[in-house]
Amino acid sequence: MSTLLSLGHGYSASALGRQLTAQGWRVIGTTRSRADALAAEGVEPLIWPGSDLAPALAAATHLLISVAPDGSDNGGGDPVLAQEAEAIRAAAPHLAWVGYLSTTGVYGDHQGGWVDEDTPLTPGTARGRARVRAEAAWQALAAECGLPLHIFRLAGIYGPGRGPFRKVRDGSAQRVIKPGQLFSRVHVEDIGQVLAASIAQPHPGAIYNVCDNDPAPPEDVLTYAAELLGVDLPPAVSWDEAEMTPMARSFYAESKKVRNDRMLRELGITLRYPDYRAGLQALMKLPD
């Protein structure tokens, strides 16, 4: 039986897990506290940190890492490698596929220009720099022990439970206007199908940007959400004057359009939600 060990089985990993369990796979997912929720999805929960991963790694044919590194410049690096590098090294010979979920934040700011997988990594935030270090550490381990590593750089993730509708409905949304600001994004179900396609046709060493076809200003997404709901547009506020968390403001410090050509070409992907309009239309049909 094919078995996926999913380290940090959260929102994105669950999209893959649903596909694989439907195909008869065994899926083991680590969590800190959501054991009951994972079990309800047909995933075997494993509390980690705190449990021995060696038995699960011995059983796994495939490995997915969704655990984020310490997001500071002086942090402890990748927590999975810090605790489990030796166990993963020992499991490498029988793993058919390893996926690491990274972020397009590794590219930094390109003032609205295009980036692809060959663009130099020039992150402008501590989180982005931590991801670059984590990618390099996983690549070093792969080179050392033959780990069949694939890196997936995810754009902004949305989907059920993570759309703009609640804030638009309750009036808490605001259209932050920063001229030239562009974000790429991806529906969580498309992340799931990209990972499944990679599992079906591995290319060890590959790096894929995972995003839709339509980078767009964030205010356009809120405008469209309001139009779908038939409500007034959220108020517009300039980026300089907007009240934002430090995390949210850091996203606006970087503007770029992310190319997904390699993902589409090598994995034969047809996106279910090729732009935010298709994605929001689908979310509108779901119960709140």
N, C-alpha and C positions, 0 to 999 in steps of 0.2 A: 504493500500500500504506500502511495506517495504521501509524505507527511511534511507539512509546513510548520516550522517553528517561527513564530512571529514575536519578536522582541519589542515590547511596547505596543501592544495590540490596541490601537486607538482608532480614530475616525477614518483615516485613509486605509490602514491595514484591514479594517473591517470590510471595506468594499471588496478587497481581494478575497478575504476569508469567506464571504457569502458565496462568491463564485465557486471557490474550490470545494467547500462543503457540499454544495449542490452537485458536484461532480464525483462525490464519494471520497474526497481527500480527508485525511485526518489533519486537523489544525490545532496546534497547541499555541496558546497566546499568553504572554506574560502581562501582568498587570500589578499595580500597587494595591488596588482596593476594589476593582470592579469585577470580581470573580463571578458573582451571580449574573451580571449582565453578559459576560462572555459566554457562560454556560448556556444562557438562553438563546444565544446565536449558534449553538452547536459547536462552540470552541472549548477545548479543554483548558481551563484556566490554570495558570501557574504563577504564584506570587513571587515577584522578583523586583528588586533585590530581596534576598532572604531565603531563597531556595537554591538547591544545587541544580545547575543547568545541565550537568554532564549527561544524565539519562535522556533528557529531551533532545540534546544535541546528537546523542548516539542513535536515536530513533529517526531524526530528521533527514529527509532527502533534500529539502529546500529550506533556506533561511532568509528571513526578512528582518531588517533592522530599521525601526522607526523612532528609536530613542534619540532625542536631541542631545548635542554636546552641551557642556556648561557654556552659557552664552556670554561670558565675560572674557576680557583679554588675559586675565590672570587665573582663569579657571582650571579645573582638573582635567580638561580634555574630554574625550569620548568615554562615557561611563561604561559602555559595554566592553570596550577594549581594556579599560582600566581593570575590570573585574574578571573578564572571561576570555582574554586573548589566548591563554594556553589551552582552554577547553575547545575553543573554535579552531585553533591550529590542529588539535588532535582530530577534530571532526572533518577537516577539509577534504581528505581523500574520498569520502563518500557523499559529499554534497554536490548535487548536480547544478545548483543555482543559488546565488546569494545576491540579494538586493539591498541597497542602502538608500534610504529616502533622505535626500538633501534638499536644497532650496535654490531658486534662481537668485537669491540674495548674494550668492558668491560672486556675481558679476559686478556688483556695485552700481554706481550711477553712470548712465550713458546719455543723459540729457535727452531722453526720448528716442535715442538711436537703437538700431537692431543689435542683438547679441545672438550668438549660437554657441554650440558646445566647444568650439575652438577659440572663442574670445578669451583673452587673458583674464584671470581672476583678480579683480581689484576691489574687494569689498570695502565699503565705507563705514560699516557698523561693526561693533564687537561681535554681534551674533553672526554676521556674515564671515568674519575672520575665523570664528570658532568652527564654522562649517567647513571652511577651506582646510583647516588643520585636521578636522575629522576625516574628510575625504582622503587627504594625503596619508593619514594613518591607516585607513582601511586599504588603500592601494598598496602601501608598503607591506602589510600583512599578506595581501593577495600575491604580491610578487615573491614573497618569501616562501609561502607554503602551497601555492597553486590554487588559492581560493577563487572560484569562478564568480568574481565580483561584477556587479552591474550597479551603476550609480544613476539615480533618478532625481533630477533637479526640478522640484515642484514649484509651480507658480502659485499665486494666491488661491486657496482652496475654498470652494463653497459647495453647498448641497443641502439636503434635508437637515433642518435645524441650524443651518449656517447661511441663511440667505438674508436679504435686506428687508424682507416684508414686515417683520415684527416692529422694527424701529420706524419704518415708514408709516405703519398703521398708528403707532402710539404717539407719533409726533416727535420722537427723540432723534430722528435722523437729521443730518445737515449735509448739504452739498458743499464740500470743501473745495474751493476753487483755487487751483494753482496752475497758471498757464503753462502748457506744455507737458503737464503731468500725465504719464501713461503707465498703466499696470497691465500685466498679463495675468490670466486666471485660468482655473480648470475646475470642472465639476468632479466631485469625488468619485462618481461612478466611472468616469473616464480614466481616473487614476487606476481603479481596479482592473479595467480591461487592458490598460497598457502593461501592468505588471503581469497579468495572466498571459498576454501575448509574448512577453519576454521569456516567461517560464517555458512556453511552448517552443520557443526558438532562441535558445541562449546564445549570447555573443559575449563571452567573458572579456572584461576590460571595457565594455561599452559604457558610454555616458549618454543619457537622454534628457533633453528638456521636455518636461511634461506640462503642456499648456494648450489652450484652445487656439483658434485661428485669428482671433480678433482682439489684439491689445486695445484698450480703450480708457479714456479718462474715468476716474471713479464716479464723478458726478453724473455721467451718462447712465451708469447702472442704476443709480437711485432715481433718476428721472424716469427711466423705463419701468422700474418697479412701481412708481407712483401712477404711471399711466395704466399699467395692468390692473392696479387696485381701484382706479377711478377716483383718486384722492388728489388733494392739492400737492404741488411739488414741495419737497422739503426746502426750508430756507437755505439760501446761498450765503456762504461766509468765506471770506478770503483766508487763505492758508495762514497768513501772518496773524490773523485775529482769532482763529478757531481755537476753542478749548479742546485740547486733545491730550491723551495720555502720552508719556514719553515713547512708549512702544508704537503707538499710532503715528506720532510725528516722525519717528525714524523711518517708517515706510515711505512717507512723502519726501524724504530726503533723497530718494533714488527714483529715477524715471528711466524706463527702458521698454523696448518691445522685444519679446523673446521668440525666436524661431523654433518651430517644432518639426521641421522638414525631416530630420533624421528619424525621429520617432515614427512619423507617418510612413516613411519609405521603408525602413528596415523592419519594422514590426507589422506593416500592412494594416495600420490602424485607420478605421473610419470613425471619427469622433461622434459619439451620440449627441453631444452638445457642443457644436463647433464654435459657438459664440455665446455671450452672456444672455442674449435674447432667447435663444432656444432653451438654455438652462433655466432662466426665470419662468418661462412659460410652463415648463414641466413642474417646477416647484409650486406654481400656483394651483396645480391640480391636486396637490397633496393636502391631507388634513393638517391643521395647525398642531 
